[in-house]
């Protein structure tokens, strides 16, 4: 009777162990399946996000190039293009004031790029802030070799060199240089009255020269 009792106990123990092992295996399998689902979900999420980001990026950039160029119009360029790339397509001219633009700036889809002429740059007047390179371009255009005077015998204070400026009454070498320094630092004069902004030229001296000067 005692042996039969022991056999029964062993059978019960075996059943319990088998049940516990089976349950553990099921729990482990369920955890593994859930983990795979999470990883798969994360990968799907990343792929979806990448697709959305890719859809947001334009396949091409469309810009309008206007102003002092050979072929103004609408141009299509690849992403990552710069202002200089658009202007190269439109073609600059000898009168294009390219240094008034940031040629290295990235292009923005749907924007307009307006290229000023050197004459238009001069007409912006001293209120316009010019970059150092733009000021150099203006001065190079202003100091044209062979300048003999403005229209009607007037002296163009935006183009005249020291010799021409000294022809004006009351303007000596020192004051002529101040006029040139002023337009170099501030850009061209927009009106003849602006010359009064130069140190040493007051109302009285302006009255002496105003009938003999022009700005274009």
Buried (B, 14 or more C-beta within 10 A) or exposed (E): EEEEEEEEEEEEEEEEEEEEEEEEEEEEEEEEEEEEEEEEEEEEEEEEEEEEEEEEEEEEBEBBBBBBBEEBEEBEBEEEBBBBBBBBBBEBBEBBBBBBBEBEEEBEEEEEBBBBBBEBBBBBBBEBEBEEEBBEBBBEBBEEEEBEBBEEEBBBBBBBBBEBBBEBEEBEEEBBEBBBEBBBEBBBBBEBEBBEEBEEBEEEBBEEBBEBBBBE
